[in-house]
Amino acid sequence: MTDGSRKENIIKNDKLSIMNLKTTFLTFVAVISIAFAKAQEAGDCNVMLSIFAENAKAKNYDEAYKQLGDLVTNCPDASAAIYQYGEIIYEHRLRKKIGDEGANAQGLIDMLNAQITKFGDKVNTSKKKIEMASKMYKYGIGEQSNQYMMLEDVFTKDPDNFTDPNGMITYFKLAEKEYKSSKIDLQKLFDTYDALTERIAQVQDERSTVIQQLLDKKETEGSLTDEEEKTIVNQEKNLKNYNIVNKSVNGTLGQLADCDKLIPLYEQDFDSKQSDEKWLGNVLRRLQSKDCTDAPLYVRSVKALHVLKPSWKTAYGLGNIATTQSEKFQYWDQAIELGADNDTKSRIHYKKAEIFKGKGQYGSAKKEYLASNAAKPSFGLPFLRIANLVASSANSCGTTPFEKRAVNWLAARYADKAGSVDASLKSTAAKTAASYRGRAPQKSEIFMEKAYNSGDTIRFNCWVGDSVRIP
């Protein structure tokens, strides 16, 4: 038999095998369909549910979809699984564009709503409500005001479960639409923005803390488990998504929150409100969050509020407008002592670090940069600043040429950490780290080095006060 004949026979056999598999599968589907029909005739919800669930688990969504309607009609309260699998089935149909989009979208909403209303004790109702409102908005189902109220209700009553990035974006888009249709005022929109961005910062910090702990463990122990490495990857993806949310929310708010809009808005009411503690507090928070601290209105507001009720906010504000370093530090330290929030603490330490850096006091600058990140773990810029300081000190740290160049490994590690905890710096940090590694000793140089081997640790006793493991 020639090689050509053998190949032809192999192809024929493969085709026959495929045809046999298809026949077997179709026969199996037919048998299951008949079994489902018989169970339906007998009114046996347990058997119907079991067959439906097996199809769904096997991702045989087309067949499961045919059975879903009968289960919902005949056995509506049999199990939450009907609607949980139904949700997956409709998501599949929408994703693959199977059938009418409007009908599938409504089907998805019905599945989510049934889980909330029928099986509230079996599911996380807050998360399901967020998903339902987001899908209704996406597919244009229902009134947008109702969608907004659904999300507003969950965000107000159960903020801990308000973590879905898509839900966050939808919530603020709807809030802006409510403002533009005069259903909420500008202050309410600002309040929503403040609360939502604070929540975003919280979840970013939570996830960044997990990453930092694992990176520190890796540096100390040399390696992580596969599960821990996977956790870092997943949390970095989460941070990337929350960074997208931040950009979207700020883009949605647009120029309404810029200094040139805020200052006239508040200036017109200042004379009548300068004795209103709450109003002044809102003005300061808004101006500080947008860095409008050079405006005369900011100075007037700080001083007015400090007279009414000295607090960390007024102390921070007075530190911002102080003209000497000692006065700035005095007020900023007082703000921290008086209970400044973590975001403000981070800003204070970062401002102090920048001042120390400008004066060449790198050890003090590093300490403040680390404190800035400790207060806000998802703020990666301090690590990038430290990386720059470390790299710039290559000639003053280490006693040998090899050690001096090894400083760049440490700089690269800080740059990597910046990108890991802060998605907005991912690209910049990666390029910076690669640049530093290019300056560090290469494999051939490590091999030729007599004092150290790969895996050894080098300790730097200069201002850096840190160590690095040789790769």
Backbone torsions as a table, in degrees:
resi	resn	phi	psi	omega
1	MET	NA	132.3	-179.1
2	THR	-75.1	162.4	177.5
3	ASP	-59.5	-36.6	179.9
4	GLY	-63.6	-40.9	179.5
5	SER	-65.4	-40.7	179.3
6	ARG	-61.2	-46.0	179.7
7	LYS	-60.6	-39.9	-179.4
8	GLU	-64.6	-40.5	179.0
9	ASN	-66.5	-40.2	178.8
10	ILE	-61.2	-44.3	179.6
11	ILE	-61.9	-43.0	179.7
12	LYS	-62.3	-43.3	-179.9
13	ASN	-64.4	-39.1	178.4
14	ASP	-62.9	-41.7	179.9
15	LYS	-64.7	-40.3	179.2
16	LEU	-64.2	-40.3	179.5
17	SER	-62.8	-43.0	179.7
18	ILE	-64.2	-42.9	179.9
19	MET	-63.5	-40.1	179.1
20	ASN	-64.4	-40.0	178.7
21	LEU	-64.1	-42.7	179.3
22	LYS	-62.5	-43.5	-179.8
23	THR	-62.2	-44.2	179.4
24	THR	-61.2	-44.3	-179.1
25	PHE	-64.0	-45.1	-179.3
26	LEU	-64.8	-37.0	177.1
27	THR	-63.6	-42.1	179.0
28	PHE	-62.0	-45.3	179.6
29	VAL	-61.0	-41.8	-179.9
30	ALA	-63.0	-43.4	179.9
31	VAL	-62.9	-43.9	-179.7
32	ILE	-64.0	-41.1	-179.9
33	SER	-62.4	-41.6	178.4
34	ILE	-64.1	-42.3	179.6
35	ALA	-61.6	-40.2	179.3
36	PHE	-65.2	-43.1	-179.8
37	ALA	-61.8	-40.9	179.1
38	LYS	-65.7	-41.0	178.5
39	ALA	-64.1	-35.5	179.1
40	GLN	-66.2	-42.7	179.0
41	GLU	-62.8	-36.8	-178.7
42	ALA	-82.6	-7.0	-178.4
43	GLY	69.1	28.3	-178.0
44	ASP	-90.8	93.0	-176.2
45	CYS	-64.9	-34.6	-178.2
46	ASN	-64.0	-44.2	179.1
47	VAL	-67.2	-43.6	178.2
48	MET	-58.1	-45.3	-179.2
49	LEU	-64.3	-41.4	-179.3
50	SER	-62.1	-45.3	179.8
51	ILE	-65.4	-44.0	178.5
52	PHE	-59.6	-46.6	-178.1
53	ALA	-62.9	-40.1	179.0
54	GLU	-62.7	-41.1	177.1
55	ASN	-62.7	-43.8	-178.5
56	ALA	-66.2	-42.9	178.8
57	LYS	-61.5	-36.8	-179.4
58	ALA	-80.9	3.4	-179.0
59	LYS	62.1	25.5	173.5
60	ASN	-87.1	66.6	-169.0
61	TYR	-66.9	-32.5	-179.4
62	ASP	-62.5	-43.9	179.7
63	GLU	-70.5	-40.0	179.2
64	ALA	-63.7	-36.2	179.1
65	TYR	-61.7	-38.7	179.5
66	LYS	-63.6	-29.8	-176.4
67	GLN	-90.1	-20.1	-174.3
68	LEU	-60.4	-45.7	-177.1
69	GLY	-60.4	-41.8	179.4
70	ASP	-65.1	-38.7	179.0
71	LEU	-65.8	-44.3	-179.8
72	VAL	-62.7	-38.5	-178.4
73	THR	-73.8	-47.0	-171.9
74	ASN	-93.1	-25.9	-175.9
75	CYS	-134.8	54.0	-171.4
76	PRO	-61.6	-26.9	-176.1
77	ASP	-111.2	15.1	-174.6
78	ALA	-65.9	-42.0	-175.9
79	SER	-167.4	148.8	174.5
80	ALA	-65.6	-23.0	-178.2
81	ALA	-60.0	-31.0	178.6
82	ILE	-55.2	-47.4	-173.7
83	TYR	-84.2	-28.7	176.1
84	GLN	-68.5	-44.9	174.5
85	TYR	-68.7	-36.2	177.6
86	GLY	-59.2	-39.4	176.9
87	GLU	-59.4	-46.0	179.9
88	ILE	-63.5	-40.8	-179.0
89	ILE	-63.1	-46.0	-179.3
90	TYR	-69.4	-34.4	175.0
91	GLU	-61.4	-41.0	178.4
92	HIS	-62.6	-44.2	-178.6
93	ARG	-65.6	-38.4	178.3
94	LEU	-69.1	-41.7	-178.9
95	ARG	-65.8	-40.3	-178.1
96	LYS	-90.9	0.3	179.2
97	LYS	57.5	48.9	178.4
98	ILE	-96.8	122.3	178.8
99	GLY	77.1	-168.6	-177.2
100	ASP	-76.1	127.0	-177.2
101	GLU	-62.2	-44.3	-179.0
102	GLY	-59.9	-43.5	-179.9
103	ALA	-67.1	-40.2	178.6
104	ASN	-66.9	-39.9	179.0
105	ALA	-63.1	-43.1	178.2
106	GLN	-65.1	-37.9	177.2
107	GLY	-61.5	-41.6	178.5
108	LEU	-62.8	-44.4	178.4
109	ILE	-60.4	-42.4	179.4
110	ASP	-62.0	-40.2	179.0
111	MET	-64.5	-42.1	179.3
112	LEU	-66.7	-44.2	-178.7
113	ASN	-63.4	-38.5	179.3
114	ALA	-64.9	-37.3	177.9
115	GLN	-64.0	-37.8	-179.1
116	ILE	-71.1	-46.6	-173.1
117	THR	-83.4	-33.8	-176.1
118	LYS	-96.0	-31.2	-172.7
119	PHE	-132.9	45.9	-179.3
120	GLY	-59.2	-24.9	179.7
121	ASP	-84.2	-7.0	-177.7
122	LYS	-104.1	-17.1	-175.1
123	VAL	-128.4	165.6	173.2
124	ASN	-82.8	98.0	-173.2
125	THR	-64.1	-33.6	179.7
126	SER	-62.0	-47.9	-179.3
127	LYS	-65.1	-37.2	179.1
128	LYS	-67.9	-37.4	178.0
129	LYS	-66.0	-40.0	177.7
130	ILE	-62.3	-45.0	179.8
131	GLU	-64.1	-41.5	-178.1
132	MET	-65.5	-45.9	179.2
133	ALA	-62.5	-40.4	179.7
134	SER	-64.2	-41.4	179.3
135	LYS	-69.5	-38.2	177.4
136	MET	-61.0	-40.9	178.8
137	TYR	-67.0	-44.1	-177.6
138	LYS	-61.3	-42.1	-174.5
139	TYR	-101.9	9.2	174.7
140	GLY	65.6	42.5	-179.8
141	ILE	-107.2	120.0	177.5
142	GLY	87.0	178.7	-178.8
143	GLU	-81.7	137.3	-179.4
144	GLN	-65.2	-31.4	177.9
145	SER	-63.5	-38.1	177.4
146	ASN	-67.4	-38.8	177.4
147	GLN	-63.1	-42.8	178.5
148	TYR	-61.0	-45.0	-178.2
149	MET	-65.4	-35.2	176.7
150	MET	-61.7	-47.3	-179.1
151	LEU	-70.8	-38.5	177.4
152	GLU	-61.0	-41.0	-179.0
153	ASP	-64.4	-44.9	179.6
154	VAL	-67.3	-44.3	-177.5
155	PHE	-62.6	-37.5	-178.8
156	THR	-74.6	-42.1	-173.7
157	LYS	-90.8	-28.2	-175.0
158	ASP	-141.3	61.7	-176.3
159	PRO	-62.1	-27.2	-178.9
160	ASP	-60.8	-30.3	179.2
161	ASN	-93.7	2.8	179.2
162	PHE	-91.1	79.6	-176.3
163	THR	-124.4	-6.5	-177.5
164	ASP	-71.4	117.1	-177.8
165	PRO	-55.8	-42.6	-179.8
166	ASN	-65.0	-38.2	177.5
167	GLY	-64.0	-38.1	179.1
168	MET	-64.4	-45.6	179.2
169	ILE	-62.3	-45.5	-179.7
170	THR	-61.8	-43.4	-179.7
171	TYR	-56.0	-47.0	-176.5
172	PHE	-75.8	-33.7	175.2
173	LYS	-60.6	-41.7	179.0
174	LEU	-68.0	-36.7	178.0
175	ALA	-62.0	-41.7	179.0
176	GLU	-65.2	-38.6	177.7
177	LYS	-64.8	-37.7	177.0
178	GLU	-63.9	-38.6	177.9
179	TYR	-66.0	-45.5	-177.8
180	LYS	-66.2	-24.6	177.3
181	SER	-95.4	12.0	175.7
182	SER	64.9	25.3	177.9
183	LYS	-89.9	-21.4	169.2
184	ILE	-133.9	155.6	-178.8
185	ASP	-90.8	175.7	-176.0
186	LEU	-63.9	-36.8	179.8
187	GLN	-63.4	-40.4	177.9
188	LYS	-63.2	-40.0	177.8
189	LEU	-62.6	-42.8	177.6
190	PHE	-64.0	-42.3	179.3
191	ASP	-61.4	-40.6	178.1
192	THR	-64.3	-43.2	178.0
193	TYR	-59.6	-47.7	-179.8
194	ASP	-59.0	-48.5	-176.7
195	ALA	-66.1	-40.9	-177.5
196	LEU	-70.2	-44.5	179.3
197	THR	-65.7	-32.1	175.0
198	GLU	-65.0	-41.4	179.0
199	ARG	-66.0	-41.3	177.5
200	ILE	-59.6	-44.8	179.4
201	ALA	-60.8	-38.5	179.6
202	GLN	-61.9	-49.2	-177.7
203	VAL	-70.1	-31.9	174.9
204	GLN	-63.3	-44.1	-179.7
205	ASP	-63.8	-40.6	179.3
206	GLU	-59.5	-45.9	-177.6
207	ARG	-73.6	-35.4	177.4
208	SER	-66.5	-35.5	178.1
209	THR	-62.4	-42.4	177.8
210	VAL	-59.6	-45.1	-179.3
211	ILE	-62.4	-46.6	-178.2
212	GLN	-61.3	-42.7	-179.9
213	GLN	-60.9	-41.2	179.6
214	LEU	-71.2	-38.2	177.7
215	LEU	-65.5	-39.3	177.6
216	ASP	-64.9	-39.7	178.0
217	LYS	-63.4	-40.5	-179.9
218	LYS	-64.4	-39.9	179.5
219	GLU	-67.3	-37.5	-178.3
220	THR	-75.6	-46.1	-173.6
221	GLU	-97.2	-12.7	176.5
222	GLY	92.6	-19.4	-179.8
223	SER	-160.9	166.3	177.4
224	LEU	-127.6	163.3	174.6
225	THR	-73.1	162.7	177.7
226	ASP	-58.5	-38.3	-179.6
227	GLU	-66.0	-38.5	178.7
228	GLU	-69.0	-40.1	176.2
229	GLU	-62.4	-40.4	178.4
230	LYS	-64.2	-38.0	178.2
231	THR	-61.1	-42.7	178.5
232	ILE	-60.6	-46.3	-179.7
233	VAL	-59.9	-46.6	-178.4
234	ASN	-64.7	-41.7	-179.2
235	GLN	-69.4	-33.1	175.6
236	GLU	-65.3	-37.7	176.1
237	LYS	-63.8	-41.6	177.6
238	ASN	-59.6	-44.8	-179.6
239	LEU	-63.0	-37.4	177.2
240	LYS	-62.0	-42.2	179.6
241	ASN	-65.3	-40.4	179.8
242	TYR	-70.0	-29.7	174.8
243	ASN	-66.0	-38.2	175.5
244	ILE	-62.5	-41.4	178.1
245	VAL	-60.2	-46.4	-180.0
246	ASN	-57.5	-45.7	179.8
247	LYS	-63.7	-40.9	-179.6
248	SER	-65.1	-45.3	-179.1
249	VAL	-63.2	-44.7	179.0
250	ASN	-67.5	-35.2	177.2
251	GLY	-68.2	-36.7	178.9
252	THR	-66.8	-41.6	178.6
253	LEU	-65.5	-33.3	174.7
254	GLY	60.0	-141.4	-174.0
255	GLN	-81.8	-2.2	179.2
256	LEU	-61.6	-29.4	-176.1
257	ALA	-103.1	7.7	177.9
258	ASP	-72.4	157.7	-176.8
259	CYS	-56.5	-40.4	-176.1
260	ASP	-69.8	-13.4	175.0
261	LYS	-98.1	-39.5	-177.4
262	LEU	-67.1	-45.3	-173.4
263	ILE	-61.4	-49.3	176.6
264	PRO	-62.1	-34.8	-179.7
265	LEU	-60.4	-44.6	-177.4
266	TYR	-85.6	-30.0	-179.3
267	GLU	-61.8	-36.6	-176.7
268	GLN	-66.2	-20.8	-179.4
269	ASP	-107.1	-1.3	-171.0
270	PHE	-59.8	-49.0	-176.0
271	ASP	-57.4	-38.9	-178.2
272	SER	-84.3	-15.2	-175.1
273	LYS	-113.5	1.5	-172.2
274	GLN	-67.0	-10.2	174.6
275	SER	-105.2	5.9	-179.5
276	ASP	-94.6	103.4	-174.8
277	GLU	-58.4	-45.6	-177.9
278	LYS	-65.0	-43.3	-179.0
279	TRP	-62.8	-45.4	179.8
280	LEU	-62.4	-38.4	178.5
281	GLY	-62.2	-41.5	178.0
282	ASN	-64.9	-40.6	179.2
283	VAL	-61.5	-47.3	-178.6
284	LEU	-62.9	-44.5	-179.5
285	ARG	-59.9	-44.8	-178.6
286	ARG	-67.3	-45.4	-178.8
287	LEU	-66.0	-38.9	179.0
288	GLN	-67.3	-40.6	-177.6
289	SER	-65.6	-26.5	179.7
290	LYS	-103.6	10.3	178.4
291	ASP	56.7	40.2	175.9
292	CYS	-93.1	39.8	-170.7
293	THR	-83.6	-2.9	177.1
294	ASP	-90.5	-9.1	-175.8
295	ALA	-74.4	141.1	176.0
296	PRO	-55.0	-33.8	178.9
297	LEU	-60.5	-37.8	179.9
298	TYR	-63.9	-46.4	-180.0
299	VAL	-61.3	-46.2	179.5
300	ARG	-61.2	-41.0	-178.0
301	SER	-67.6	-42.0	178.7
302	VAL	-60.2	-49.4	-177.3
303	LYS	-65.3	-39.6	-179.8
304	ALA	-64.9	-43.1	-178.8
305	LEU	-71.6	-33.2	179.2
306	HIS	-65.2	-32.6	176.7
307	VAL	-69.0	-43.7	-177.9
308	LEU	-70.4	-46.8	-175.5
309	LYS	-160.2	97.9	178.3
310	PRO	-60.3	136.4	-178.8
311	SER	-154.6	179.5	178.0
312	TRP	-63.1	-30.9	-180.0
313	LYS	-66.2	-44.4	-179.7
314	THR	-71.5	-36.3	178.4
315	ALA	-63.7	-42.5	177.6
316	TYR	-62.5	-44.1	179.3
317	GLY	-62.1	-43.2	179.0
318	LEU	-65.7	-33.2	175.7
319	GLY	-65.0	-37.1	179.9
320	ASN	-66.0	-33.0	-176.1
321	ILE	-99.0	-1.3	177.9
322	ALA	-66.5	153.8	-174.1
323	THR	-102.8	-13.0	179.2
324	THR	-118.7	155.5	-178.9
325	GLN	-62.6	-44.8	-177.7
326	SER	-61.8	-39.0	179.6
327	GLU	-69.9	-41.0	177.9
328	LYS	-58.9	-51.5	-177.5
329	PHE	-62.0	-37.9	-179.9
330	GLN	-60.3	-48.6	-178.6
331	TYR	-70.0	-40.8	-179.5
332	TRP	-64.6	-42.9	177.0
333	ASP	-62.6	-37.3	177.9
334	GLN	-64.6	-38.9	178.8
335	ALA	-60.3	-42.3	178.5
336	ILE	-65.0	-43.1	179.3
337	GLU	-62.8	-31.8	-178.0
338	LEU	-84.3	3.6	173.6
339	GLY	98.5	33.5	177.7
340	ALA	-55.9	145.1	178.4
341	ASP	-68.4	166.8	-173.7
342	ASN	-62.3	-36.2	179.6
343	ASP	-63.3	-43.0	179.8
344	THR	-70.0	-40.0	176.0
345	LYS	-56.5	-44.4	-179.8
346	SER	-61.7	-42.5	179.1
347	ARG	-63.4	-41.7	-179.1
348	ILE	-62.0	-50.3	-179.6
349	HIS	-62.3	-37.1	179.3
350	TYR	-66.6	-42.4	178.6
351	LYS	-61.6	-42.5	179.4
352	LYS	-65.3	-40.0	178.9
353	ALA	-61.4	-41.8	179.9
354	GLU	-64.0	-36.9	178.3
355	ILE	-66.5	-45.9	178.5
356	PHE	-62.4	-40.7	179.8
357	LYS	-60.9	-44.4	179.9
358	GLY	-60.6	-24.6	-179.5
359	LYS	-98.1	5.0	177.5
360	GLY	77.8	12.3	179.3
361	GLN	-91.7	74.6	-169.5
362	TYR	-67.3	-36.5	179.1
363	GLY	-61.4	-44.5	178.2
364	SER	-68.0	-37.1	179.2
365	ALA	-63.2	-44.6	179.8
366	LYS	-60.6	-42.9	179.8
367	LYS	-59.0	-42.6	-179.2
368	GLU	-73.0	-36.3	177.1
369	TYR	-62.3	-43.7	178.8
370	LEU	-64.0	-37.8	178.0
371	ALA	-67.2	-34.0	177.9
372	SER	-63.2	-45.3	178.7
373	ASN	-69.9	-35.8	179.7
374	ALA	-61.4	-35.3	178.6
375	ALA	-74.2	-30.1	179.9
376	LYS	-138.8	86.2	-172.3
377	PRO	-58.2	-22.6	-179.6
378	SER	-87.6	4.5	178.8
379	PHE	-93.2	102.9	-173.1
380	GLY	-90.7	-14.4	-176.3
381	LEU	-57.5	-37.4	177.7
382	PRO	-56.4	-38.8	178.4
383	PHE	-64.9	-37.5	178.8
384	LEU	-67.3	-36.5	177.4
385	ARG	-65.9	-43.1	178.6
386	ILE	-62.7	-42.4	178.9
387	ALA	-55.5	-43.1	-179.9
388	ASN	-65.4	-42.1	179.3
389	LEU	-64.8	-43.0	-179.4
390	VAL	-62.6	-47.5	-178.6
391	ALA	-63.1	-36.1	-179.0
392	SER	-72.8	-9.8	-178.6
393	SER	-103.3	16.3	-175.8
394	ALA	-56.2	-37.7	-176.6
395	ASN	-79.0	-16.9	-177.4
396	SER	-105.3	-3.2	178.2
397	CYS	-117.3	139.1	-177.5
398	GLY	91.9	154.5	-176.9
399	THR	-107.5	-15.0	-179.9
400	THR	-122.7	160.8	177.1
401	PRO	-55.2	-38.2	179.9
402	PHE	-63.7	-45.2	-179.7
403	GLU	-65.2	-39.0	-179.8
404	LYS	-62.4	-41.6	179.0
405	ARG	-74.5	-27.5	179.3
406	ALA	-65.0	-20.8	177.0
407	VAL	-54.7	-30.4	-178.1
408	ASN	-66.7	-26.5	174.6
409	TRP	-64.2	-40.5	178.9
410	LEU	-66.3	-41.4	178.1
411	ALA	-61.3	-41.6	179.4
412	ALA	-63.7	-37.7	-179.8
413	ARG	-63.5	-41.3	177.5
414	TYR	-66.9	-37.2	177.7
415	ALA	-65.1	-42.3	176.8
416	ASP	-58.2	-43.7	-178.1
417	LYS	-63.7	-37.2	178.1
418	ALA	-59.0	-44.9	-179.8
419	GLY	-71.3	-29.1	-179.0
420	SER	-71.8	-38.7	-175.3
421	VAL	-92.5	-15.8	-175.3
422	ASP	-132.1	103.0	-175.3
423	ALA	-61.6	-27.5	-178.6
424	SER	-68.6	-16.2	-178.4
425	LEU	-106.8	4.4	-171.3
426	LYS	-51.9	-52.7	-176.2
427	SER	-68.0	-47.5	-179.6
428	THR	-61.2	-44.1	-178.7
429	ALA	-63.6	-40.6	-179.2
430	ALA	-63.8	-42.6	178.7
431	LYS	-66.1	-40.2	-179.8
432	THR	-65.3	-45.0	179.9
433	ALA	-62.1	-42.3	179.4
434	ALA	-61.6	-38.6	178.9
435	SER	-63.5	-43.8	179.8
436	TYR	-66.2	-40.5	179.9
437	ARG	-65.1	-29.4	177.3
438	GLY	-66.8	-25.1	179.3
439	ARG	-87.9	-17.6	-177.8
440	ALA	-77.6	164.5	177.7
441	PRO	-57.5	139.5	180.0
442	GLN	-92.7	174.4	-173.5
443	LYS	-55.3	-43.1	-178.4
444	SER	-64.4	-35.2	179.8
445	GLU	-72.3	-36.0	176.6
446	ILE	-64.3	-41.0	-179.2
447	PHE	-63.3	-36.7	-177.1
448	MET	-84.8	-14.7	-177.3
449	GLU	-68.8	130.5	-176.8
450	LYS	-87.1	-32.2	-173.6
451	ALA	-81.0	-23.2	-175.6
452	TYR	-135.1	155.9	173.9
453	ASN	-124.7	164.3	176.0
454	SER	-59.1	131.8	-178.0
455	GLY	99.8	-17.2	177.3
456	ASP	-70.6	160.9	178.7
457	THR	-111.4	133.2	175.9
458	ILE	-106.8	128.4	178.9
459	ARG	-103.7	130.4	179.2
460	PHE	-103.1	118.6	-175.2
461	ASN	-97.1	10.9	175.2
462	CYS	-79.6	-160.5	-179.2
463	TRP	-59.4	-24.1	-177.2
464	VAL	-59.4	-44.0	177.4
465	GLY	56.1	44.1	-175.1
466	ASP	-144.1	175.4	-180.0
467	SER	-135.0	164.4	178.8
468	VAL	-144.1	143.0	177.2
469	ARG	-89.4	132.3	179.4
470	ILE	-72.3	125.6	-178.1
471	PRO	-67.3	NA	NA
